[in-house]
Amino acid sequence: MYKLRILPAAQKDLDALPHKVFTAIKSKVLRLADNPRPYGVIKLTNDEGYRIRLWDYRVLYRINNKSKEILIYRVKHRKEAYR
């Protein structure tokens, strides 16, 4: 089981989301602790990390297998996620 860490920038992104979107993303993020590479996850090419998508939103994160930790660093709308 992996430990989840959310960076302040990602927390700010989460706080700005509508309640319905926040609840759905929260559920998906909590499942990452059991399986950090679920079906549909994409490894990013320009950045070190992975992304999962939910509707028009992207959750960007990195996995540290040595310390069994997942670092969530951005939660953005797809238009802004990769800037």
N, C-alpha and C positions, 0 to 999 in steps of 0.2 A: 504494500500500500504506500502510495506516494503522499508527501506532504504538499499542500497547496500554499503558495505565497502570492500575494497580489501587491504589485508595486503601486505607489501613490498615484501615478498617472493613470493606471488602469482603474483604480478605485474612483478617481474623479470621473472617468468615462462611465463607470457603472452607476454612479450617483446621478448622472445626467440623463439616464435612459428612462423611457416610460415604464411604468410598473409592470405591465404585461411582458414587455421585452426583458426587463430585469429578472423577473421570476423564471422565465424560460432559460435565459443564459445561466442563471445561478444553478439550475438543475443540471444543465449540461456540463458546467465547470466542475461541480461536485463529483460527477461521474468520472472525471479525468483521474481522480485519486486512485481508482481501481484499475483503470485502463488508460494510460496516457496517450495511446495511439489507437483510438477507436476507428471504426469503419468511417471513411469519408474524410479523415484527417489528411492534410496536404503538408509536405515538407516544403518550407519556403526556399526559394533559390537565391534571392538576393540577400537574405538575412538568415542568420542562424536561428532556426526555430520552426515551429509548426503553426498551423491555423485550423481552427474548426469554424464552421459557419452555421448560423441560425438565421433564417430568413435573409434580411439584407445586412446583417451584422457579422463581424468577424472577431474572433477571440484569438489573439496572437500570444504564443507562449513558448517557453524553452523547457527542455527536460534535462535534469542533471541525474543521471543514473547512479553515480557514485553515492550521492547523498540522498537519493530517492526523493527528489524535490521537483516540483513543477512551479515555474515562475511565470505568472501571467503579467505581461507588460503592456498590452493594449486591448481595448474593447471598443471597436469603432464601426461606424457605418461603412459599407463596402466602398463608397466613393472616397473615403478619407483614410482607410485602414493602412494603405501601403505607402503613404507619403512620408 
